[in-house]
Amino acid sequence: MPQKESTLILRYESTAKYHDKVAKREWAYAKNTDDGYHYGRAREHYRRAAENRAKAEALKNKQGNK
């Protein structure tokens, strides 16, 4: 059964918020350590957050065009 678009929008936005939170924490770890591991994780989480925000925005625009 397909989910309502409003539910998907909320899910994508909350997932983006989670990835932002994790990315900021990883970035702080990276600034305080000498390894590059945390930089990569921070970039990945920022990418995922942007991806989820784009999906939510696309659904919002789709709702507005109906």
C-alpha positions in Angstrom: 0.0 0.0 0.0 1.6 3.3 -1.0 2.1 5.9 1.7 0.7 9.3 1.6 3.0 12.0 0.2 2.7 14.1 3.3 4.0 11.2 5.4 6.9 10.7 3.0 7.8 14.4 3.1 7.9 14.2 6.9 10.0 11.1 6.8 12.5 12.6 4.3 12.8 15.8 6.4 13.3 14.0 9.7 15.9 11.7 8.0 17.7 14.8 6.7 17.7 16.3 10.2 19.2 13.1 11.6 22.0 13.0 9.0 22.8 16.7 9.7 23.1 16.0 13.4 25.4 13.0 12.8 27.4 15.0 10.2 28.0 17.9 12.6 29.2 15.4 15.3 31.5 13.6 12.8 32.9 17.0 11.6 33.7 17.9 15.2 35.5 14.5 15.7 37.4 15.1 12.5 38.6 18.6 13.6 39.9 17.1 16.9 41.7 14.0 15.5 44.4 13.5 12.9 42.8 10.8 10.9 40.7 11.3 7.8 38.1 8.7 8.7 35.6 11.2 10.3 35.9 13.7 7.4 34.7 11.0 5.0 31.8 10.1 7.3 30.8 13.7 7.7 30.8 14.2 3.9 28.7 11.1 3.5 26.1 12.2 6.0 26.0 15.7 4.6 25.4 14.1 1.1 22.6 12.0 2.5 21.0 14.9 4.2 21.0 16.9 1.0 19.6 14.0 -0.9 16.7 13.5 1.5 16.0 17.3 1.5 15.8 17.2 -2.3 13.4 14.3 -2.3 11.2 16.1 0.2 11.3 19.3 -1.9 10.4 17.3 -5.0 7.3 15.9 -3.3 6.3 19.3 -2.0 6.5 20.7 -5.5 4.6 17.7 -6.9 1.8 18.4 -4.3 1.7 22.1 -5.3 1.3 21.3 -9.0 -1.8 19.1 -8.4 
